[in-house]
Amino acid sequence: MKKIQMVDLKSQYDKIKPEINEAIQRVLDSTAFIRGEAVSHFQQNLEKYLDVKHVILVGNGTDALQIALMALGLKPGDEVITPTFTFIATAEVVALLGLTPILVDVNLDTFNISIESIKKAITPRTKAIVPVHLFGQCAQMEEILNIAHQHNLFVIEDACQSMGAQYIFSDSTKTHSGTMGDIGCTSFFPSKNLGCFGDGGALFTNNDFLADNIKKIANHGMETRYYHEVVGVNSRLDTIQAAILDVKLKYLDKYILARQKAAAFYDNAFKNNPKIIIPYKSPNSTHAFHQYTVKLQGVNRNELQKKLAEKQIPAMIYYPVPLHLQEAYKNERYKSGDFPIAEWLCQYVISLPMHTELDEEQLNFIAETVDNILI
Ligand SMILES: *Cc1c(COP(=O)(O)O)cnc(C)c1O
Protein backbone atom coordinates (compact mmCIF):
# COMPACT_ATOMS: atom_id res chain seq x y z
CA MET A 1 0.00 0.00 0.00
CA LYS A 2 1.13 3.55 -0.76
CA LYS A 3 2.18 5.52 2.34
CA ILE A 4 -0.83 7.36 3.78
CA GLN A 5 -0.41 11.12 4.09
CA MET A 6 -2.70 14.00 5.09
CA VAL A 7 -2.00 15.40 1.60
CA ASP A 8 -0.25 13.57 -1.24
CA LEU A 9 1.11 16.26 -3.54
CA LYS A 10 3.67 13.96 -5.11
CA SER A 11 1.14 11.49 -6.55
CA GLN A 12 -0.98 14.38 -7.81
CA TYR A 13 2.02 16.00 -9.50
CA ASP A 14 3.18 12.71 -11.06
CA LYS A 15 -0.12 12.39 -12.96
CA ILE A 16 0.24 15.75 -14.71
CA LYS A 17 4.03 16.04 -14.65
CA PRO A 18 4.73 16.56 -18.38
CA GLU A 19 2.09 19.29 -18.63
CA ILE A 20 3.29 21.08 -15.51
CA ASN A 21 6.97 20.80 -16.39
CA GLU A 22 6.32 22.16 -19.86
CA ALA A 23 4.40 25.12 -18.42
CA ILE A 24 7.25 25.89 -16.00
CA GLN A 25 9.84 25.51 -18.76
CA ARG A 26 7.99 28.05 -20.90
CA VAL A 27 8.24 30.58 -18.08
CA LEU A 28 11.93 29.81 -17.59
CA ASP A 29 12.57 30.35 -21.30
CA SER A 30 10.64 33.62 -21.29
CA THR A 31 12.40 34.83 -18.09
CA ALA A 32 9.25 36.93 -17.50
CA PHE A 33 9.12 35.82 -13.89
CA ILE A 34 6.90 38.71 -12.78
CA ARG A 35 3.77 39.71 -14.72
CA GLY A 36 4.48 37.18 -17.45
CA GLU A 37 1.87 35.92 -19.89
CA ALA A 38 0.68 33.05 -17.70
CA VAL A 39 -0.45 35.50 -15.01
CA SER A 40 -3.10 37.13 -17.18
CA HIS A 41 -4.05 33.79 -18.76
CA PHE A 42 -4.68 32.24 -15.38
CA GLN A 43 -6.50 35.36 -14.17
CA GLN A 44 -8.89 35.23 -17.12
CA ASN A 45 -9.43 31.50 -16.88
CA LEU A 46 -10.21 31.78 -13.18
CA GLU A 47 -12.65 34.64 -13.84
CA LYS A 48 -14.42 32.37 -16.33
CA TYR A 49 -14.40 29.37 -14.01
CA LEU A 50 -15.81 31.35 -11.09
CA ASP A 51 -18.08 33.52 -13.22
CA VAL A 52 -16.78 36.65 -11.49
CA LYS A 53 -15.89 39.99 -13.06
CA HIS A 54 -12.48 40.53 -11.46
CA VAL A 55 -9.78 38.20 -10.18
CA ILE A 56 -6.72 39.92 -8.71
CA LEU A 57 -3.78 37.58 -8.10
CA VAL A 58 -1.60 38.19 -5.05
CA GLY A 59 1.18 36.61 -3.00
CA ASN A 60 -0.84 34.47 -0.59
CA GLY A 61 -4.25 34.11 1.05
CA THR A 62 -3.33 36.19 4.10
CA ASP A 63 -2.29 39.07 1.84
CA ALA A 64 -5.59 38.70 0.00
CA LEU A 65 -7.52 39.13 3.26
CA GLN A 66 -5.40 42.10 4.30
CA ILE A 67 -5.72 43.84 0.93
CA ALA A 68 -9.48 43.22 0.95
CA LEU A 69 -9.84 45.03 4.29
CA MET A 70 -7.57 47.86 3.08
CA ALA A 71 -9.64 48.23 -0.09
CA LEU A 72 -12.79 48.89 1.95
CA GLY A 73 -11.18 51.99 3.46
CA LEU A 74 -11.85 50.96 7.06
CA LYS A 75 -10.44 53.05 9.90
CA PRO A 76 -8.77 52.00 13.17
CA GLY A 77 -11.42 51.05 15.72
CA ASP A 78 -13.86 49.82 13.07
CA GLU A 79 -15.22 46.43 14.04
CA VAL A 80 -15.00 43.33 11.87
CA ILE A 81 -17.01 40.24 12.81
CA THR A 82 -15.33 36.90 12.20
CA PRO A 83 -15.63 33.37 13.63
CA THR A 84 -13.44 32.26 16.52
CA PHE A 85 -13.12 28.75 15.07
CA THR A 86 -10.85 29.25 12.03
CA PHE A 87 -7.25 29.59 10.93
CA ILE A 88 -5.56 32.58 12.55
CA ALA A 89 -5.03 34.56 9.31
CA THR A 90 -8.65 35.71 9.23
CA ALA A 91 -8.40 37.68 12.48
CA GLU A 92 -4.68 38.42 12.20
CA VAL A 93 -5.04 40.88 9.33
CA VAL A 94 -7.94 42.63 11.09
CA ALA A 95 -5.74 43.19 14.14
CA LEU A 96 -2.69 44.16 12.05
CA LEU A 97 -4.64 46.98 10.40
CA GLY A 98 -5.69 48.39 13.76
CA LEU A 99 -9.28 47.27 13.22
CA THR A 100 -11.07 45.43 16.02
CA PRO A 101 -11.75 41.74 15.44
CA ILE A 102 -15.11 40.84 16.97
CA LEU A 103 -15.05 37.10 17.38
CA VAL A 104 -18.26 35.10 17.37
CA ASP A 105 -19.28 31.47 17.81
CA VAL A 106 -19.97 28.91 15.10
CA ASN A 107 -22.62 26.28 14.39
CA LEU A 108 -22.12 22.82 15.86
CA ASP A 109 -23.17 21.09 12.65
CA THR A 110 -21.41 23.05 9.87
CA PHE A 111 -18.47 24.51 11.89
CA ASN A 112 -19.32 27.83 10.16
CA ILE A 113 -20.13 31.25 11.61
CA SER A 114 -23.42 31.38 13.51
CA ILE A 115 -26.06 33.77 12.19
CA GLU A 116 -27.52 34.40 15.66
CA SER A 117 -24.05 35.27 16.97
CA ILE A 118 -23.46 37.72 14.12
CA LYS A 119 -26.74 39.49 14.90
CA LYS A 120 -25.82 39.83 18.57
CA ALA A 121 -22.34 41.17 17.80
CA ILE A 122 -23.40 44.07 15.57
CA THR A 123 -22.76 47.56 17.02
CA PRO A 124 -22.70 51.05 15.45
CA ARG A 125 -18.96 50.51 14.86
CA THR A 126 -19.41 47.28 12.90
CA LYS A 127 -18.19 47.70 9.32
CA ALA A 128 -17.71 44.22 7.92
CA ILE A 129 -18.41 40.52 8.33
CA VAL A 130 -15.76 37.99 7.31
CA PRO A 131 -17.36 34.53 7.11
CA VAL A 132 -15.01 31.59 6.56
CA HIS A 133 -16.17 28.67 4.42
CA LEU A 134 -14.47 26.23 6.73
CA PHE A 135 -13.22 22.83 5.57
CA GLY A 136 -14.74 23.43 2.12
CA GLN A 137 -18.42 24.09 2.84
CA CYS A 138 -20.02 27.52 2.43
CA ALA A 139 -21.27 29.51 5.40
CA GLN A 140 -24.95 30.64 5.31
CA MET A 141 -24.31 33.35 2.74
CA GLU A 142 -27.92 34.23 1.98
CA GLU A 143 -28.57 35.09 5.63
CA ILE A 144 -25.20 36.84 5.96
CA LEU A 145 -25.82 38.96 2.85
CA ASN A 146 -29.26 39.90 4.18
CA ILE A 147 -27.85 41.00 7.54
CA ALA A 148 -25.10 42.95 5.77
CA HIS A 149 -27.65 44.66 3.58
CA GLN A 150 -29.85 45.61 6.54
CA HIS A 151 -26.95 47.06 8.52
CA ASN A 152 -24.95 48.45 5.61
CA LEU A 153 -21.94 46.19 6.21
CA PHE A 154 -19.32 44.83 3.85
CA VAL A 155 -18.90 41.08 3.43
CA ILE A 156 -15.48 39.59 2.75
CA GLU A 157 -15.55 35.83 2.19
CA ASP A 158 -12.58 33.82 3.39
CA ALA A 159 -12.73 31.19 0.67
CA CYS A 160 -9.21 29.90 1.32
CA GLN A 161 -10.50 26.37 2.02
CA SER A 162 -13.49 26.33 -0.32
CA MET A 163 -12.18 26.67 -3.88
CA GLY A 164 -14.61 24.76 -6.06
CA ALA A 165 -17.50 24.79 -3.58
CA GLN A 166 -20.79 26.36 -4.62
CA TYR A 167 -23.48 28.03 -2.54
CA ILE A 168 -27.08 27.19 -3.36
CA PHE A 169 -29.49 30.11 -2.81
CA SER A 170 -33.13 29.52 -1.87
CA ASP A 171 -34.14 30.19 -5.47
CA SER A 172 -31.80 27.30 -6.44
CA THR A 173 -29.18 29.48 -8.15
CA LYS A 174 -25.68 28.14 -7.60
CA THR A 175 -22.80 30.55 -7.06
CA HIS A 176 -19.10 29.88 -6.50
CA SER A 177 -17.76 30.47 -3.02
CA GLY A 178 -15.86 33.73 -2.86
CA THR A 179 -18.02 35.51 -5.46
CA MET A 180 -21.05 36.47 -3.36
CA GLY A 181 -19.69 39.04 -0.92
CA ASP A 182 -18.15 42.40 -1.78
CA ILE A 183 -14.80 40.63 -1.98
CA GLY A 184 -13.76 36.98 -1.80
CA CYS A 185 -10.28 35.79 -0.85
CA THR A 186 -8.52 32.53 -1.55
CA SER A 187 -5.16 30.86 -1.05
CA PHE A 188 -3.18 28.70 -3.46
CA PHE A 189 -1.00 27.25 -0.69
CA PRO A 190 0.14 23.83 -1.97
CA SER A 191 -2.26 21.79 0.16
CA LYS A 192 -5.36 23.87 -0.65
CA ASN A 193 -7.98 22.62 -3.11
CA LEU A 194 -6.26 24.51 -5.92
CA GLY A 195 -2.65 24.63 -4.83
CA CYS A 196 0.49 25.96 -6.49
CA PHE A 197 4.11 24.98 -5.83
CA GLY A 198 4.80 27.74 -3.34
CA ASP A 199 2.70 30.64 -2.07
CA GLY A 200 -0.16 32.27 -3.92
CA GLY A 201 -3.53 33.87 -3.39
CA ALA A 202 -6.32 35.83 -5.05
CA LEU A 203 -9.16 38.26 -4.49
CA PHE A 204 -12.48 38.10 -6.34
CA THR A 205 -14.98 40.89 -6.80
CA ASN A 206 -17.80 41.96 -9.11
CA ASN A 207 -17.35 45.59 -8.04
CA ASP A 208 -15.26 47.71 -10.47
CA PHE A 209 -14.43 50.34 -7.86
CA LEU A 210 -13.19 47.76 -5.33
CA ALA A 211 -11.25 45.97 -8.08
CA ASP A 212 -9.39 49.19 -8.90
CA ASN A 213 -8.65 49.78 -5.21
CA ILE A 214 -7.41 46.23 -4.76
CA LYS A 215 -5.10 46.40 -7.79
CA LYS A 216 -3.70 49.70 -6.62
CA ILE A 217 -3.12 48.58 -3.03
CA ALA A 218 -1.47 45.30 -4.09
CA ASN A 219 0.92 47.32 -6.27
CA HIS A 220 2.46 49.83 -3.83
CA GLY A 221 -0.59 52.08 -3.98
CA MET A 222 0.11 53.16 -7.53
CA GLU A 223 -1.74 53.16 -10.81
CA THR A 224 0.76 55.22 -12.78
CA ARG A 225 4.27 54.00 -12.18
CA TYR A 226 6.10 55.88 -9.40
CA TYR A 227 3.02 57.97 -8.51
CA HIS A 228 1.68 56.59 -5.22
CA GLU A 229 -1.88 57.58 -4.34
CA VAL A 230 -2.37 55.45 -1.24
CA VAL A 231 -0.20 53.42 1.11
CA GLY A 232 -0.09 49.96 -0.40
CA VAL A 233 1.80 46.70 -0.22
CA ASN A 234 3.76 44.55 -2.65
CA SER A 235 1.84 41.35 -3.29
CA ARG A 236 1.63 39.41 -6.53
CA LEU A 237 1.48 35.90 -7.89
CA ASP A 238 4.67 35.11 -9.80
CA THR A 239 4.53 33.76 -13.34
CA ILE A 240 5.76 30.25 -12.49
CA GLN A 241 2.98 29.80 -9.91
CA ALA A 242 0.40 31.20 -12.34
CA ALA A 243 1.54 28.77 -15.05
CA ILE A 244 1.22 25.84 -12.65
CA LEU A 245 -2.22 27.00 -11.47
CA ASP A 246 -3.43 27.48 -15.03
CA VAL A 247 -2.70 23.80 -15.68
CA LYS A 248 -4.22 22.65 -12.39
CA LEU A 249 -7.40 24.73 -12.79
CA LYS A 250 -8.43 22.38 -15.61
CA TYR A 251 -8.40 19.53 -13.11
CA LEU A 252 -10.08 21.35 -10.22
CA ASP A 253 -13.54 19.86 -10.75
CA LYS A 254 -11.99 16.41 -11.01
CA TYR A 255 -10.02 17.05 -7.81
CA ILE A 256 -13.17 18.13 -5.97
CA LEU A 257 -14.96 14.98 -7.16
CA ALA A 258 -12.08 12.84 -5.88
CA ARG A 259 -12.32 14.55 -2.48
CA GLN A 260 -16.09 14.07 -2.39
CA LYS A 261 -15.66 10.40 -3.30
CA ALA A 262 -13.19 9.84 -0.47
CA ALA A 263 -15.55 11.66 1.92
CA ALA A 264 -18.47 9.47 0.82
CA PHE A 265 -16.36 6.40 1.50
CA TYR A 266 -15.56 7.60 5.03
CA ASP A 267 -19.19 8.62 5.62
CA ASN A 268 -20.38 5.18 4.70
CA ALA A 269 -17.75 3.46 6.84
CA PHE A 270 -18.50 5.55 9.95
CA LYS A 271 -22.23 6.18 9.67
CA ASN A 272 -23.15 3.45 12.14
CA ASN A 273 -20.34 4.14 14.60
CA PRO A 274 -21.91 5.98 17.57
CA LYS A 275 -18.51 7.43 18.53
CA ILE A 276 -18.09 9.33 15.26
CA ILE A 277 -20.31 12.10 13.93
CA ILE A 278 -19.67 12.40 10.21
CA PRO A 279 -19.58 15.84 8.53
CA TYR A 280 -22.97 17.52 8.15
CA LYS A 281 -23.89 18.39 4.54
CA SER A 282 -25.62 21.71 4.27
CA PRO A 283 -28.54 21.76 1.78
CA ASN A 284 -27.29 25.23 0.76
CA SER A 285 -23.77 24.30 -0.26
CA THR A 286 -21.80 21.73 -2.12
CA HIS A 287 -18.86 20.48 -0.05
CA ALA A 288 -15.37 20.73 -1.54
CA PHE A 289 -13.89 18.72 1.35
CA HIS A 290 -10.70 20.62 1.93
CA GLN A 291 -10.74 18.64 5.18
CA TYR A 292 -12.70 15.60 6.31
CA THR A 293 -13.40 16.55 9.90
CA VAL A 294 -15.46 14.45 12.28
CA LYS A 295 -16.66 15.00 15.84
CA LEU A 296 -15.84 12.35 18.43
CA GLN A 297 -18.18 11.23 21.21
CA GLY A 298 -16.83 9.48 24.30
CA VAL A 299 -13.41 9.03 22.75
CA ASN A 300 -9.97 9.95 24.07
CA ARG A 301 -8.77 11.95 21.07
CA ASN A 302 -5.07 11.89 21.94
CA GLU A 303 -5.19 8.15 22.30
CA LEU A 304 -6.95 7.75 18.96
CA GLN A 305 -4.40 9.97 17.25
CA LYS A 306 -1.55 8.01 18.84
CA LYS A 307 -2.97 4.63 17.87
CA LEU A 308 -3.54 5.79 14.30
CA ALA A 309 0.05 7.06 14.16
CA GLU A 310 1.26 3.61 15.24
CA LYS A 311 -0.45 2.28 12.09
CA GLN A 312 1.18 5.05 10.00
CA ILE A 313 -2.11 6.93 9.63
CA PRO A 314 -1.73 10.66 10.20
CA ALA A 315 -4.63 12.65 11.67
CA MET A 316 -4.70 16.35 12.51
CA ILE A 317 -6.55 18.65 14.88
CA TYR A 318 -7.99 21.64 12.99
CA TYR A 319 -8.10 23.61 15.28
CA PRO A 320 -6.92 22.90 18.84
CA VAL A 321 -7.47 26.43 20.24
CA PRO A 322 -10.17 28.95 19.25
CA LEU A 323 -8.91 32.43 18.37
CA HIS A 324 -10.34 34.10 21.50
CA LEU A 325 -8.14 31.88 23.68
CA GLN A 326 -4.95 32.38 21.66
CA GLU A 327 -2.18 34.19 23.53
CA ALA A 328 -1.97 37.01 20.98
CA TYR A 329 -5.71 37.65 20.92
CA LYS A 330 -6.53 37.45 24.61
CA ASN A 331 -8.12 40.64 25.89
CA GLU A 332 -10.65 41.86 28.41
CA ARG A 333 -13.42 41.28 25.86
CA TYR A 334 -13.17 37.48 25.92
CA LYS A 335 -12.79 34.67 28.41
CA SER A 336 -12.93 30.92 28.41
CA GLY A 337 -16.56 29.78 28.14
CA ASP A 338 -17.69 32.71 25.97
CA PHE A 339 -17.99 30.62 22.81
CA PRO A 340 -19.00 27.17 24.03
CA ILE A 341 -19.49 25.56 20.63
CA ALA A 342 -16.11 26.59 19.25
CA GLU A 343 -14.46 25.57 22.51
CA TRP A 344 -16.20 22.19 22.41
CA LEU A 345 -15.21 21.64 18.77
CA CYS A 346 -11.57 22.39 19.55
CA GLN A 347 -11.63 19.49 21.99
CA TYR A 348 -13.56 16.92 19.99
CA VAL A 349 -12.82 17.32 16.26
CA ILE A 350 -10.27 15.32 14.32
CA SER A 351 -9.42 15.47 10.62
CA LEU A 352 -8.54 12.33 8.67
CA PRO A 353 -6.34 12.15 5.57
CA MET A 354 -8.12 13.95 2.72
CA HIS A 355 -6.69 14.59 -0.72
CA THR A 356 -7.21 13.83 -4.37
CA GLU A 357 -5.06 10.70 -4.51
CA LEU A 358 -6.53 8.45 -1.79
CA ASP A 359 -7.17 4.99 -3.24
CA GLU A 360 -9.63 2.33 -2.15
CA GLU A 361 -6.95 0.28 -0.39
CA GLN A 362 -5.83 3.27 1.70
CA LEU A 363 -9.41 4.35 2.48
CA ASN A 364 -10.31 0.80 3.52
CA PHE A 365 -7.28 0.58 5.77
CA ILE A 366 -7.98 3.97 7.40
CA ALA A 367 -11.68 3.22 7.94
CA GLU A 368 -11.03 -0.27 9.32
CA THR A 369 -8.29 0.96 11.62
CA VAL A 370 -10.44 3.78 12.98
CA ASP A 371 -13.42 1.45 13.48
CA ASN A 372 -11.22 -1.13 15.21
CA ILE A 373 -9.85 1.45 17.62
CA LEU A 374 -13.29 2.87 18.32
CA ILE A 375 -15.29 -0.29 19.00
C1 LIG B 1 -4.86 28.87 4.36
C2 LIG B 1 -5.81 29.83 4.94
C3 LIG B 1 -5.53 31.20 4.96
C4 LIG B 1 -4.22 31.81 4.56
O1 LIG B 1 -3.70 31.45 3.36
P1 LIG B 1 -2.13 31.59 3.09
O2 LIG B 1 -2.01 31.47 1.62
O3 LIG B 1 -1.44 30.50 3.84
O4 LIG B 1 -1.71 32.93 3.57
C5 LIG B 1 -6.51 32.04 5.46
N1 LIG B 1 -7.68 31.59 5.93
C6 LIG B 1 -7.96 30.27 5.95
C7 LIG B 1 -9.28 29.81 6.48
C8 LIG B 1 -7.03 29.35 5.48
O5 LIG B 1 -7.32 28.04 5.52
The ligand as an SDF file (V2000), in Angstrom:
LIG
                    3D

 15 15  0  0  0  0  0  0  0  0999 V2000
   -4.8650   28.8710    4.3600 C   0  0  0  0  0  0  0  0  0  0  0  0
   -5.8070   29.8290    4.9440 C   0  0  0  0  0  0  0  0  0  0  0  0
   -5.5320   31.2030    4.9610 C   0  0  0  0  0  0  0  0  0  0  0  0
   -4.2170   31.8080    4.5630 C   0  0  0  0  0  0  0  0  0  0  0  0
   -3.7030   31.4460    3.3560 O   0  0  0  0  0  0  0  0  0  0  0  0
   -2.1260   31.5900    3.0940 P   0  0  0  0  0  0  0  0  0  0  0  0
   -2.0060   31.4730    1.6230 O   0  0  0  0  0  0  0  0  0  0  0  0
   -1.4430   30.5020    3.8400 O   0  0  0  0  0  0  0  0  0  0  0  0
   -1.7100   32.9350    3.5750 O   0  0  0  0  0  0  0  0  0  0  0  0
   -6.5070   32.0430    5.4620 C   0  0  0  0  0  0  0  0  0  0  0  0
   -7.6810   31.5850    5.9340 N   0  0  0  0  0  0  0  0  0  0  0  0
   -7.9590   30.2690    5.9520 C   0  0  0  0  0  0  0  0  0  0  0  0
   -9.2800   29.8140    6.4840 C   0  0  0  0  0  0  0  0  0  0  0  0
   -7.0320   29.3460    5.4820 C   0  0  0  0  0  0  0  0  0  0  0  0
   -7.3210   28.0390    5.5180 O   0  0  0  0  0  0  0  0  0  0  0  0
  1  2  1  0
  2  3  1  0
  2 14  2  0
  3  4  1  0
  3 10  2  0
  4  5  1  0
  5  6  1  0
  6  7  2  0
  6  8  1  0
  6  9  1  0
 10 11  1  0
 11 12  2  0
 12 13  1  0
 12 14  1  0
 14 15  1  0
M  END
$$$$
